[in-house]
Amino acid sequence: MSDPMIVDIYAAALSVKQRPATIRKWVNRGELTHHGYDHRRRVVVDLEELQALVIAKQTPQDVNAA
């Protein structure tokens, strides 16, 4: 497994076309791992984990599919 690509939530938000507030919510809910803070005290996350979460949230999950 490769090393995580750690970025602040503003760079992450631009990368996945989400608002920083949305990413903060996912971190607070435990849906996304918090990897600490950068030198400006901004929350940092793993970009690959975030991209996987965004894809999972965009994928329709129809439990009644036949």
Secondary structure, DSSP 8 states (H G I E B T S, - for coil): -----EEEHHHHHHHHT--HHHHHHHHHHTSS----B-TTS-BEEEHHHHHHHHHHHHS---TT--
